[in-house]
Amino acid sequence: MRCRQGTMTIPFSPWKGSGTWPTPAGFERMDRYPRGKNYRRSSPVHREIYLSDPRKTAASKLRTILRFRIEPA
């Protein structure tokens, strides 16, 4: 099995659709981290993993993991 590298973050702000997330500045911050370690994004595609249930959680407390793959620069 091949090991793949990636980076992820958990924004502590409401889900998309609320008008506050995800922001271009948030994605830029995610892109800076691997560049500082001599990596780059291997694709413009990102994944979102929803941690909260919008039926049971207030909009201000909804959480999502953002994840994308990286490769050596």
Rosetta constraint file for C-alpha pairs under 8 A:
AtomPair CA 4 CA 69 HARMONIC 7.49 0.50
AtomPair CA 5 CA 69 HARMONIC 5.90 0.50
AtomPair CA 5 CA 70 HARMONIC 5.64 0.50
AtomPair CA 5 CA 71 HARMONIC 6.76 0.50
AtomPair CA 6 CA 67 HARMONIC 6.98 0.50
AtomPair CA 6 CA 68 HARMONIC 5.61 0.50
AtomPair CA 6 CA 69 HARMONIC 4.05 0.50
AtomPair CA 6 CA 70 HARMONIC 4.94 0.50
AtomPair CA 6 CA 71 HARMONIC 7.92 0.50
AtomPair CA 7 CA 30 HARMONIC 7.90 0.50
AtomPair CA 7 CA 34 HARMONIC 7.55 0.50
AtomPair CA 7 CA 67 HARMONIC 5.76 0.50
AtomPair CA 7 CA 68 HARMONIC 5.78 0.50
AtomPair CA 7 CA 69 HARMONIC 6.41 0.50
AtomPair CA 7 CA 70 HARMONIC 6.95 0.50
AtomPair CA 8 CA 30 HARMONIC 7.57 0.50
AtomPair CA 8 CA 65 HARMONIC 6.68 0.50
AtomPair CA 8 CA 66 HARMONIC 5.35 0.50
AtomPair CA 8 CA 67 HARMONIC 4.16 0.50
AtomPair CA 8 CA 68 HARMONIC 6.50 0.50
AtomPair CA 9 CA 30 HARMONIC 7.33 0.50
AtomPair CA 9 CA 65 HARMONIC 5.68 0.50
AtomPair CA 9 CA 66 HARMONIC 5.39 0.50
AtomPair CA 9 CA 67 HARMONIC 6.69 0.50
AtomPair CA 10 CA 63 HARMONIC 6.97 0.50
AtomPair CA 10 CA 64 HARMONIC 5.87 0.50
AtomPair CA 10 CA 65 HARMONIC 4.52 0.50
AtomPair CA 10 CA 66 HARMONIC 6.30 0.50
AtomPair CA 11 CA 63 HARMONIC 6.71 0.50
AtomPair CA 11 CA 64 HARMONIC 6.52 0.50
AtomPair CA 11 CA 65 HARMONIC 6.93 0.50
AtomPair CA 11 CA 66 HARMONIC 7.77 0.50
AtomPair CA 12 CA 61 HARMONIC 7.53 0.50
AtomPair CA 12 CA 62 HARMONIC 7.81 0.50
AtomPair CA 12 CA 63 HARMONIC 6.16 0.50
AtomPair CA 13 CA 20 HARMONIC 7.60 0.50
AtomPair CA 13 CA 21 HARMONIC 6.88 0.50
AtomPair CA 13 CA 60 HARMONIC 6.36 0.50
AtomPair CA 13 CA 61 HARMONIC 6.79 0.50
AtomPair CA 13 CA 62 HARMONIC 6.86 0.50
AtomPair CA 13 CA 63 HARMONIC 6.76 0.50
AtomPair CA 14 CA 18 HARMONIC 6.53 0.50
AtomPair CA 14 CA 20 HARMONIC 6.97 0.50
AtomPair CA 14 CA 21 HARMONIC 6.46 0.50
AtomPair CA 14 CA 59 HARMONIC 5.73 0.50
AtomPair CA 14 CA 60 HARMONIC 5.09 0.50
AtomPair CA 14 CA 61 HARMONIC 6.25 0.50
AtomPair CA 14 CA 62 HARMONIC 5.15 0.50
AtomPair CA 14 CA 63 HARMONIC 6.61 0.50
AtomPair CA 15 CA 20 HARMONIC 7.90 0.50
AtomPair CA 15 CA 21 HARMONIC 6.05 0.50
AtomPair CA 15 CA 22 HARMONIC 7.53 0.50
AtomPair CA 15 CA 59 HARMONIC 7.44 0.50
AtomPair CA 15 CA 62 HARMONIC 6.01 0.50
AtomPair CA 15 CA 63 HARMONIC 6.70 0.50
AtomPair CA 15 CA 64 HARMONIC 6.95 0.50
AtomPair CA 16 CA 20 HARMONIC 6.92 0.50
AtomPair CA 16 CA 21 HARMONIC 4.90 0.50
AtomPair CA 16 CA 22 HARMONIC 5.95 0.50
AtomPair CA 17 CA 21 HARMONIC 7.43 0.50
AtomPair CA 22 CA 26 HARMONIC 6.51 0.50
AtomPair CA 22 CA 27 HARMONIC 7.40 0.50
AtomPair CA 23 CA 27 HARMONIC 6.59 0.50
AtomPair CA 24 CA 28 HARMONIC 6.13 0.50
AtomPair CA 25 CA 29 HARMONIC 6.16 0.50
AtomPair CA 26 CA 30 HARMONIC 6.40 0.50
AtomPair CA 27 CA 31 HARMONIC 6.20 0.50
AtomPair CA 28 CA 32 HARMONIC 6.21 0.50
AtomPair CA 29 CA 33 HARMONIC 6.77 0.50
AtomPair CA 30 CA 34 HARMONIC 7.64 0.50
AtomPair CA 31 CA 35 HARMONIC 6.67 0.50
AtomPair CA 31 CA 40 HARMONIC 7.54 0.50
AtomPair CA 31 CA 41 HARMONIC 7.32 0.50
AtomPair CA 32 CA 36 HARMONIC 6.19 0.50
AtomPair CA 33 CA 37 HARMONIC 6.80 0.50
AtomPair CA 34 CA 38 HARMONIC 6.34 0.50
AtomPair CA 34 CA 39 HARMONIC 4.85 0.50
AtomPair CA 34 CA 40 HARMONIC 5.87 0.50
AtomPair CA 34 CA 41 HARMONIC 7.75 0.50
AtomPair CA 34 CA 70 HARMONIC 7.37 0.50
AtomPair CA 35 CA 39 HARMONIC 4.98 0.50
AtomPair CA 35 CA 40 HARMONIC 5.58 0.50
AtomPair CA 35 CA 73 HARMONIC 7.79 0.50
AtomPair CA 38 CA 72 HARMONIC 6.29 0.50
AtomPair CA 38 CA 73 HARMONIC 5.52 0.50
AtomPair CA 39 CA 70 HARMONIC 6.28 0.50
AtomPair CA 39 CA 71 HARMONIC 5.47 0.50
AtomPair CA 39 CA 72 HARMONIC 4.35 0.50
AtomPair CA 39 CA 73 HARMONIC 4.56 0.50
AtomPair CA 40 CA 70 HARMONIC 5.37 0.50
AtomPair CA 40 CA 71 HARMONIC 5.61 0.50
AtomPair CA 40 CA 72 HARMONIC 6.28 0.50
AtomPair CA 40 CA 73 HARMONIC 5.41 0.50
AtomPair CA 41 CA 68 HARMONIC 7.11 0.50
AtomPair CA 41 CA 69 HARMONIC 5.91 0.50
AtomPair CA 41 CA 70 HARMONIC 4.33 0.50
AtomPair CA 41 CA 71 HARMONIC 6.30 0.50
AtomPair CA 42 CA 69 HARMONIC 5.75 0.50
AtomPair CA 42 CA 70 HARMONIC 4.95 0.50
AtomPair CA 42 CA 71 HARMONIC 5.61 0.50
AtomPair CA 43 CA 68 HARMONIC 7.67 0.50
AtomPair CA 43 CA 69 HARMONIC 6.83 0.50
AtomPair CA 43 CA 70 HARMONIC 7.75 0.50
AtomPair CA 45 CA 68 HARMONIC 6.70 0.50
AtomPair CA 46 CA 66 HARMONIC 6.78 0.50
AtomPair CA 46 CA 67 HARMONIC 5.60 0.50
AtomPair CA 46 CA 68 HARMONIC 4.64 0.50
AtomPair CA 46 CA 69 HARMONIC 7.70 0.50
AtomPair CA 47 CA 65 HARMONIC 7.96 0.50
AtomPair CA 47 CA 66 HARMONIC 5.76 0.50
AtomPair CA 47 CA 67 HARMONIC 5.10 0.50
AtomPair CA 47 CA 68 HARMONIC 6.27 0.50
AtomPair CA 48 CA 64 HARMONIC 6.37 0.50
AtomPair CA 48 CA 65 HARMONIC 5.61 0.50
AtomPair CA 48 CA 66 HARMONIC 4.84 0.50
AtomPair CA 48 CA 67 HARMONIC 6.49 0.50
AtomPair CA 49 CA 64 HARMONIC 5.47 0.50
AtomPair CA 49 CA 65 HARMONIC 4.96 0.50
AtomPair CA 49 CA 66 HARMONIC 6.63 0.50
AtomPair CA 50 CA 63 HARMONIC 6.37 0.50
AtomPair CA 50 CA 64 HARMONIC 4.44 0.50
AtomPair CA 50 CA 65 HARMONIC 6.45 0.50
AtomPair CA 51 CA 62 HARMONIC 7.44 0.50
AtomPair CA 51 CA 63 HARMONIC 5.44 0.50
AtomPair CA 51 CA 64 HARMONIC 5.44 0.50
AtomPair CA 51 CA 65 HARMONIC 7.29 0.50
AtomPair CA 52 CA 56 HARMONIC 7.95 0.50
AtomPair CA 52 CA 57 HARMONIC 6.64 0.50
AtomPair CA 52 CA 62 HARMONIC 5.32 0.50
AtomPair CA 52 CA 63 HARMONIC 5.61 0.50
AtomPair CA 52 CA 64 HARMONIC 7.32 0.50
AtomPair CA 53 CA 57 HARMONIC 5.90 0.50
AtomPair CA 53 CA 62 HARMONIC 7.43 0.50
AtomPair CA 54 CA 58 HARMONIC 7.05 0.50
AtomPair CA 54 CA 59 HARMONIC 7.03 0.50
AtomPair CA 54 CA 62 HARMONIC 6.90 0.50
AtomPair CA 57 CA 61 HARMONIC 6.44 0.50
AtomPair CA 57 CA 62 HARMONIC 6.37 0.50
AtomPair CA 58 CA 62 HARMONIC 6.67 0.50
